Amino acid sequence: MQDIHDGVRVLQPESVSFSRSRGGVLEGVLHGKSYKELVVYRTFPFRYPSRYLSIRTPEGEELGIIDDIAELDGESRQELSLELEFRYFLPRVERVERVDFQSDLWIWELQTHLGPTRLVMRNLHEHLQYAGGNRIVLTDQSGKRCEIPDWRRLDAHSRRQLSELL
Amino acid sequence: MTMQEQLPERLRNQLLGRQLLFSYRTDLLADGRFGSQWIAVTDQDVFVWKEEGTPVYRLSVSELKDARAAGAVGGGMLIADTHAGPVVLVRYTAALTSVFNYMAKLIRALAKSEEPPAISERDCPRYCPDCGLPLPESTQVCQLCANNGKLAVRMLRYAKPYRLRMVIAAVLLILTTVLELIPPYLTKVMIDDVLQSEGRETLLLAVVAGLGATMLMMAIMQAVRGYIGAWVGSKLMGDIRRDIYNSLMKLSLAFFDRRQTSQFISRVNNDAESMRQFMTDGVIYVCGETLRIVAIFAILLSMDWQLALLALLPMPIMLVASMKIWPKIGRRLYQQWRSIFRLNTLVGDSLQGIRVIKAFGREGEETSRYGIANAEVIRNNVKTEGMWQFIFPAFGFIAGLSTLLIWYAGGAKVLGAELQLGTLIAMIAYLGMLFGPLQWFSQMISWAGNAMAAAHRVFEIMDTPPDVPDAAQPVSPGLIKGEVRFAGVTYGYEKHHPVLKNVDLHVKPGEMIGLVGHSGAGKSTFINLLCRFYDTDEGAIHIDGVSIRDIAQSELRSQIGVVLQETFLFDGSIADNIAYSKPDATPEEIMRAAKVANAHDFIVKMPDGYDTRVGERGHKLSGGEKQRVAIARAIIHDPRILILDEATASVDTETERQIQEAIARLIRGRTTFAIAHRLSTLRGADRLVVLDQGKIVEVGTHEELLEQKGGVYRKLVDAQKELSQIRGVES
């Protein structure tokens, strides 16, 4: 049985700090208590990607909620943002090179802000998620994901590739 | 070792002669960008290098406390816990999660000086060795690289039994193609030689008669060929379907565990259909049209080669256009299908949730949601339908252009008396016949592609070897007494994650064993191994002293009866369902079994009695009734070893009493293994076996176990008491 908390504990920005350990993991001090390893979860990954962040121990116990990453000090903000990028691996698509349909598979050649990649999908209706507005989340057969923040703002070539698919 | 990516030589040299246990290439860099690093685990160290060979980490096993794969969204990281704190070794995308889960276990085992876990096939993502694309979940063959030639040959092997008829159809096809070419030629003869001169009435009659005869012959041959085609097609499809189904039935349970079963329904039907389409319509159509095109070319060239070449000018345009357009059409159609699919999902959703919608008063919002999706469908419909309306006239126009060319150039020749009028008319007629098939040219390519993809999926099922093979020379134990012995049994659905660990148990003939434990403790796995749905990884199970691997599966299961948690009744009468394992059972036997199962009375009270149709589309039996039918089914099977997996469905007290009574009669004289969620069911058990995390932790009678304060069983009983669901254990 897990303990049931009465409420959500909101961490005060001034008594919270995050840094990166020598081993490359996120560590921090929360309300005077130091933690060798911390994990950060987005509670609203789509609507509020940099707000309402749940800070937890590696075992999954919630230590508290950061209301807004912008309220933290410089280093904490930077390390927490980096950790979010790591944990929510969602490369932003900058250009759609090609979308091929070969033998029942859709093959996407993409340029993302983290480098070029390729996604393979069996169909589109289960692997394209319209996350509101012009935002699209692409999920690969293997679970790899990429995001198009706003497909109307991509370059003309990419839009042409997409126009038949969306 | 074939599953690991080969560690490059330059890195192998840096291992200092250590024994390499496992190595892999990541798909992310330390800063989270796409790229690759290498990680290698030896018996003494863990190495991480950049792609070009610069060392990043080298950790000695003695520094390590533990290792874990911290999964995140869309990727993860491999963390080593050293004495100096956690270290992120590598990062990877979700595609490699299973590999690094395994690697974490391997490093942990080294750090704790345990036996390193075995790697199983499913730990490594499977890539096509040729093109590097990941292989889809349920298949071993890469769709892009498979050898289509071999496949086609294998597919055509299905046509072998019908080759005589196929040959007849082919001959008829050639004949009709040739015959089709005759009428334009006769037209030419008519215009040039008959109509333009006097006194040729007899010849006119002959030519018209010739035309009539050709038409009649063509009609007859088309009908016969069509009939043969339909006949062979149906037979072929029947054969393919039968083979797929047979293969499915032969496969082990593990095959189905890993896959969604619903996909097979479409495989059996759709894939057989696309293969048939290719073999009958496809092959015939392609051959026929190719033949026709070649023949028309030859005739046109022989009539007037200059005009012929002129007429063919627009042809490359059409070919290219058709190759370009078909893929687009395919995408448009898919787009349309997707919008309809969304609309249907929406309707399905809101109708299922209609109570919630009404309760919250959200009808208006649902209507507007539907409106948006509906508008989308309309938009796509207009686009797709509109496209068709453009394509055909466009093709017609291009084809018309070449007719225009011929009319102009040929007309000039006729005026200059270089060409006869009939020849010109005939050439124009042939041209019309030529452009028809060209429009569909690339459509044929996509048909063939679909058929190949279907053939892949079908042959893949047929080629999968069963995981649980029968012994080459099975031992027949005869009528077994029912002594069961588990000796050091270990099993995991994934090899490195055992669900049962080193289980030893000796059960005397006729004994009733109750299996108790939290969900996930390994109870169902225990039963699955006894039925030999899976083979043990380590250890063995003996029945009457014979290892169950040596007993033929059909014989083993004829002596094991199961009453499963999910009582599944097949479509058919109640009598059929009771007599499932013994189709020749007499009505008396069926009634006796039902009587013992406390089912006779409720069955007889139904208007259709034992002939009541149950199953998917039949009479709906209640949970308690279904269970009693299943018990009757087990009774008529008369197994020596009985397995009861009790339903969690709650039934009223009276029904439960009747079921308990039936079970009590059923287990008499049989070795019984019972899984019960309500511990009250296990009152009659001789011994209770308590499983916890795959191990046997307690064995004893209900009373003995209850006395162990702090024991697992005692805790379970207390928990159930609290939920006040424990009715009658104490009585």
Interface residues (C-beta under 8 A of the other chain):
Chain A: S21 R22 G23 G24 V25 K36 E37 V39 P45 P58 L82 E85 F86 R87 Y88 F89 L90 P91 F101 Q102 S103 D104 L105 I107 T112 L114 G115 P116 T117 V120 R122 L124 H125 D140 Q141 S142 G143 K144 R145 E164 L165
Chain B: L28 A30 G32 R33 F34 G35 A70 A72 V73 G74 G75 M77 I79 A80 T82 A84 G85 P86 V87 V88 R91 T93 A94 A95 T97 P125 L133 P134 P136 E137 Q143 L144 P327 K328 G330 R331 R332 Y334 Q335 R338 F341 R342 G449 M452 A453
